[in-house]
Amino acid sequence: MPKKILRITNKIDRLRFTPFVCKMEWLNQNFPKVRSVDVDYTMKRYEFPEEVCEWIKTTWTKTSDENGGTYIKPSEQLNATALNVMKKNGPDAAAKHMMEMSGMDYARMRMDYG
């Protein structure tokens, strides 16, 4: 491989997964509708980059130890809690719950709950 192409490739490889956004971006590009993953089946079978696997393990919610560990997106857990509040107390209570959990910040609430 010519030196120039090798330098560009090495630079891309070094930068590809370093920022937080790149890990999330990789996941969104390759698995846009993923809500949960497990280590043994999903991560290994679909060859997730190691950096993405570690990011998922540290930022997502672990729900079980089956298949090497099963993880769900944090927003899925938040949405499940808000849905339970809505079922028990109605939509106004759910809206209040979501706002309170987001520090009364509408933008953050939208980011957390969609």
GROMACS elastic network, one bead per residue, 0.5 to 0.9 nm:
[ bonds ]
;  ai    aj funct       b0    kb
    1     4     6  0.84258   500
    1     5     6  0.67163   500
    1     6     6  0.62346   500
    2     5     6  0.55116   500
    2     6     6  0.61418   500
    2     7     6  0.87008   500
    3     7     6  0.60548   500
    3     8     6  0.86294   500
    4     7     6  0.51675   500
    4     8     6  0.63146   500
    4     9     6  0.86111   500
    5     8     6  0.51090   500
    5     9     6  0.60080   500
    5    10     6  0.84854   500
    6     9     6  0.50698   500
    6    10     6  0.60292   500
    6    11     6  0.84940   500
    7    10     6  0.51660   500
    7    11     6  0.61036   500
    7    12     6  0.86116   500
    8    11     6  0.50895   500
    8    12     6  0.61599   500
    8    13     6  0.85909   500
    9    12     6  0.51239   500
    9    13     6  0.61130   500
    9    14     6  0.86107   500
   10    13     6  0.50373   500
   10    14     6  0.61313   500
   10    15     6  0.86102   500
   11    14     6  0.51531   500
   11    15     6  0.61744   500
   11    16     6  0.83770   500
   12    15     6  0.51712   500
   12    16     6  0.56606   500
   13    16     6  0.52430   500
   13    17     6  0.77529   500
   14    17     6  0.72188   500
   14    18     6  0.71529   500
   15    18     6  0.55529   500
   15    19     6  0.76635   500
   15    22     6  0.85830   500
   16    19     6  0.78603   500
   16    22     6  0.63801   500
   16    23     6  0.80854   500
   16    26     6  0.88409   500
   17    20     6  0.74054   500
   17    21     6  0.82052   500
   17    22     6  0.52418   500
   17    23     6  0.54795   500
   17    26     6  0.82358   500
   17    49     6  0.86629   500
   17    51     6  0.65400   500
   17    52     6  0.75976   500
   18    21     6  0.84708   500
   18    22     6  0.69004   500
   18    23     6  0.76666   500
   18    51     6  0.81656   500
   19    22     6  0.54709   500
   19    23     6  0.70489   500
   20    23     6  0.55669   500
   20    24     6  0.66468   500
   20    25     6  0.86302   500
   20    55     6  0.82148   500
   21    24     6  0.51630   500
   21    25     6  0.57852   500
   21    26     6  0.84659   500
   22    26     6  0.59466   500
   22    27     6  0.85260   500
   22    52     6  0.89954   500
   23    26     6  0.51700   500
   23    27     6  0.63891   500
   23    28     6  0.86758   500
   23    49     6  0.89900   500
   23    51     6  0.72583   500
   23    52     6  0.54361   500
   23    55     6  0.72618   500
   23    56     6  0.89576   500
   24    27     6  0.51389   500
   24    28     6  0.61076   500
   24    29     6  0.85786   500
   24    52     6  0.77735   500
   24    55     6  0.86185   500
   25    28     6  0.50081   500
   25    29     6  0.60189   500
   25    30     6  0.85010   500
   26    29     6  0.52182   500
   26    30     6  0.61002   500
   26    31     6  0.81452   500
   26    52     6  0.79269   500
   27    30     6  0.52840   500
   27    31     6  0.54038   500
   27    32     6  0.67273   500
   27    34     6  0.82257   500
   27    48     6  0.86229   500
   27    52     6  0.76303   500
   28    31     6  0.53468   500
   28    33     6  0.75697   500
   28    34     6  0.81072   500
   29    32     6  0.58014   500
   31    34     6  0.55360   500
   32    35     6  0.89861   500
   34    37     6  0.73990   500
   34    72     6  0.88354   500
   34    73     6  0.84456   500
   35    71     6  0.85148   500
   35    72     6  0.57786   500
   35    73     6  0.57376   500
   35    75     6  0.89882   500
   35    76     6  0.70994   500
   36    60     6  0.88830   500
   36    70     6  0.69988   500
   36    71     6  0.54058   500
   36    73     6  0.62916   500
   36    76     6  0.87778   500
   37    41     6  0.81131   500
   37    42     6  0.58229   500
   37    43     6  0.70692   500
   37    56     6  0.87484   500
   37    69     6  0.83776   500
   37    70     6  0.56811   500
   37    71     6  0.54079   500
   37    72     6  0.66054   500
   37    73     6  0.88534   500
   38    41     6  0.59349   500
   38    42     6  0.54283   500
   38    43     6  0.64230   500
   38    44     6  0.87986   500
   38    65     6  0.89369   500
   38    66     6  0.78225   500
   38    67     6  0.60637   500
   38    68     6  0.66228   500
   38    69     6  0.54954   500
   38    71     6  0.61493   500
   38    72     6  0.88768   500
   39    42     6  0.59412   500
   39    44     6  0.63660   500
   39    45     6  0.88542   500
   39    53     6  0.79764   500
   39    66     6  0.88303   500
   39    67     6  0.61396   500
   39    68     6  0.50704   500
   39    69     6  0.57198   500
   39    70     6  0.66867   500
   39    71     6  0.84773   500
   40    43     6  0.63237   500
   40    44     6  0.56079   500
   40    45     6  0.73738   500
   40    66     6  0.87490   500
   40    67     6  0.50548   500
   40    68     6  0.54064   500
   40    69     6  0.77797   500
   41    44     6  0.58186   500
   41    45     6  0.54911   500
   41    46     6  0.80284   500
   41    67     6  0.67456   500
   41    68     6  0.84985   500
   42    45     6  0.53099   500
   42    46     6  0.58196   500
   42    47     6  0.80109   500
   42    48     6  0.81007   500
   43    46     6  0.55806   500
   43    47     6  0.57423   500
   43    48     6  0.50475   500
   43    49     6  0.83084   500
   43    50     6  0.89807   500
   43    53     6  0.69495   500
   44    48     6  0.65069   500
   45    48     6  0.80717   500
   47    50     6  0.85527   500
   48    51     6  0.82221   500
   48    52     6  0.64260   500
   48    53     6  0.63899   500
   49    52     6  0.53443   500
   49    53     6  0.64293   500
   49    54     6  0.88624   500
   50    53     6  0.50298   500
   50    54     6  0.62278   500
   50    55     6  0.85503   500
   51    54     6  0.52366   500
   51    55     6  0.61364   500
   51    56     6  0.86763   500
   52    56     6  0.61514   500
   52    57     6  0.85846   500
   53    56     6  0.51977   500
   53    57     6  0.62055   500
   53    58     6  0.87308   500
   54    57     6  0.50169   500
   54    58     6  0.61995   500
   54    59     6  0.85456   500
   55    58     6  0.52709   500
   55    59     6  0.59464   500
   55    60     6  0.79507   500
   56    59     6  0.53195   500
   56    60     6  0.52502   500
   56    61     6  0.84228   500
   56    71     6  0.74036   500
   56    72     6  0.86764   500
   56    73     6  0.82624   500
   57    60     6  0.59520   500
   57    61     6  0.77306   500
   57    62     6  0.74581   500
   57    69     6  0.87399   500
   57    71     6  0.71796   500
   58    61     6  0.81280   500
   59    73     6  0.80958   500
   59    74     6  0.74866   500
   60    71     6  0.59177   500
   60    72     6  0.57303   500
   60    73     6  0.50391   500
   60    74     6  0.52941   500
   60    75     6  0.88311   500
   61    70     6  0.84181   500
   61    71     6  0.53397   500
   61    72     6  0.53272   500
   61    73     6  0.63579   500
   61    74     6  0.58103   500
   61    77     6  0.76956   500
   62    65     6  0.78430   500
   62    69     6  0.68044   500
   62    70     6  0.57502   500
   62    72     6  0.65165   500
   63    66     6  0.89334   500
   63    69     6  0.75532   500
   63    70     6  0.56690   500
   63    71     6  0.57111   500
   63    72     6  0.69772   500
   64    67     6  0.85378   500
   64    68     6  0.86151   500
   64    69     6  0.56233   500
   64    70     6  0.52585   500
   64    71     6  0.74529   500
   65    68     6  0.57588   500
   65    70     6  0.62418   500
   66    69     6  0.52087   500
   66    70     6  0.63761   500
   67    70     6  0.68652   500
   71    74     6  0.89564   500
   72    75     6  0.82866   500
   72    76     6  0.65878   500
   72    77     6  0.74192   500
   73    76     6  0.53324   500
   73    77     6  0.70547   500
   74    77     6  0.53811   500
   74    78     6  0.64418   500
   74    79     6  0.87108   500
   74   112     6  0.83458   500
   75    79     6  0.59333   500
   75    80     6  0.84300   500
   75   111     6  0.88230   500
   75   112     6  0.59199   500
   75   113     6  0.59733   500
   75   114     6  0.79559   500
   76    79     6  0.51098   500
   76    80     6  0.61145   500
   76    81     6  0.86860   500
   76   113     6  0.82351   500
   77    80     6  0.50834   500
   77    81     6  0.63044   500
   77    82     6  0.86884   500
   78    81     6  0.52224   500
   78    82     6  0.62400   500
   78    83     6  0.85807   500
   78    98     6  0.85548   500
   78   112     6  0.74815   500
   78   113     6  0.67055   500
   79    82     6  0.50321   500
   79    83     6  0.59791   500
   79    84     6  0.85756   500
   79    98     6  0.89459   500
   79   112     6  0.85577   500
   79   113     6  0.60381   500
   79   114     6  0.86217   500
   80    83     6  0.50493   500
   80    84     6  0.62762   500
   80    85     6  0.87621   500
   81    84     6  0.51670   500
   81    85     6  0.63988   500
   81    86     6  0.87308   500
   82    85     6  0.50632   500
   82    86     6  0.62057   500
   82    87     6  0.86802   500
   82    93     6  0.89805   500
   82    94     6  0.56165   500
   82    95     6  0.81133   500
   82    97     6  0.69532   500
   82    98     6  0.66461   500
   82   113     6  0.86580   500
   83    87     6  0.61502   500
   83    88     6  0.86472   500
   83    91     6  0.89019   500
   83    94     6  0.71690   500
   84    87     6  0.50827   500
   84    88     6  0.62289   500
   84    89     6  0.84574   500
   84    94     6  0.83148   500
   85    88     6  0.52439   500
   85    89     6  0.57474   500
   85    90     6  0.70531   500
   85    91     6  0.81269   500
   85    93     6  0.67707   500
   85    94     6  0.54010   500
   85    97     6  0.76079   500
   86    89     6  0.52875   500
   86    91     6  0.50646   500
   86    92     6  0.76940   500
   86    93     6  0.64048   500
   86    95     6  0.82598   500
   87    90     6  0.58603   500
   87    91     6  0.79765   500
   87    94     6  0.85664   500
   88    93     6  0.88503   500
   89    92     6  0.77875   500
   89    93     6  0.57355   500
   89    94     6  0.73290   500
   90    93     6  0.56096   500
   90    94     6  0.64534   500
   90    95     6  0.89521   500
   91    95     6  0.61377   500
   91    96     6  0.85406   500
   92    95     6  0.51444   500
   92    96     6  0.61884   500
   92    97     6  0.85514   500
   93    96     6  0.50139   500
   93    97     6  0.60085   500
   93    98     6  0.85981   500
   94    98     6  0.61361   500
   94    99     6  0.85879   500
   95    98     6  0.51865   500
   95    99     6  0.62022   500
   95   100     6  0.85842   500
   96    99     6  0.52090   500
   96   100     6  0.60940   500
   96   101     6  0.85520   500
   96   104     6  0.88242   500
   97   100     6  0.51731   500
   97   101     6  0.60724   500
   97   102     6  0.85752   500
   98   101     6  0.51603   500
   98   102     6  0.62179   500
   98   103     6  0.88244   500
   98   104     6  0.83483   500
   98   109     6  0.63631   500
   98   112     6  0.86952   500
   98   113     6  0.76266   500
   99   102     6  0.50867   500
   99   103     6  0.63584   500
   99   105     6  0.66026   500
   99   106     6  0.67243   500
   99   108     6  0.86134   500
   99   109     6  0.59824   500
  100   103     6  0.52098   500
  100   104     6  0.52461   500
  100   105     6  0.82815   500
  100   109     6  0.87488   500
  101   104     6  0.73798   500
  101   109     6  0.77490   500
  102   105     6  0.57827   500
  102   106     6  0.75199   500
  102   107     6  0.87045   500
  102   108     6  0.58724   500
  102   109     6  0.50790   500
  102   110     6  0.88421   500
  102   112     6  0.75424   500
  103   106     6  0.85070   500
  103   108     6  0.79910   500
  103   109     6  0.81368   500
  104   108     6  0.83313   500
  104   109     6  0.77572   500
  105   108     6  0.53947   500
  105   109     6  0.61629   500
  105   110     6  0.87735   500
  106   110     6  0.62095   500
  106   111     6  0.86123   500
  107   110     6  0.51916   500
  107   111     6  0.62585   500
  107   112     6  0.86540   500
  108   112     6  0.60128   500
  108   113     6  0.84535   500
  109   112     6  0.50637   500
  109   113     6  0.58802   500
  109   114     6  0.76374   500
  110   113     6  0.53116   500
  111   114     6  0.55128   500
